[in-house]
């Protein structure tokens, strides 16, 4: 009887341990996958979105410098910044195509189109300032300002979207790690309780017959 109880108790403890290991392993793999996604995709693309927003601002700054100072070299700087923005948009489009995310792909194409209009209006404004003078340039500056406002709003929204996505994915990883810790703690608690119950049961199984034997021996000793 004692051996049976020990066997059942040991089996229960082992079963809890194995279940905890299986659950923790599965959750660990999910956490590792999430961590890789954050490290290899979410954070790099969030940084890329931030760089694109900066490049868009740089385009405006360089073209405004051309308009104010008639420094043609700033046109080359504006073109470099524009090319960097477009390189970033290409990376995002490739990502969305791989994922089959048609909605985000369409939004990126819209952002790219808005940037094209923004850059075109800016170059036109700078060209007028260079060739026709300040008065003529001032007349079309309003058009570029509207394009710049639209561009700023779109890049800011896009940048926020990417940062929020990265934070969400990071939060999922943290919750997964917390769930693993909770699972292990609960499993340890269950195994301790089972071990205590087994020890109590086995001890009771041993001590009860011994108490009965002692009681019989005492009665015999008293002549009963």
Secondary structure, DSSP 8 states (H G I E B T S, - for coil): -HHHHHHHHHHHHHHHHHHHHHHHHHHHHHHHHHHHHIIIIIHHHHHHHHHHHHHHHHHHHHHHHHHHH--THHHHHHHHHHHHHHHHHHHHHHHHHHHT-HHHHHHHHHHHHHHHHHHHHHHHHHHHHHHH-HHHHHHHHHHHHHHHHHHHHHHHHHHHHHHHHHHHHHHHHHHHHHHHHHHHHHHHHHHHHHHHHHHHHHHHHHHHHHHHHHHHHHHHHTT-
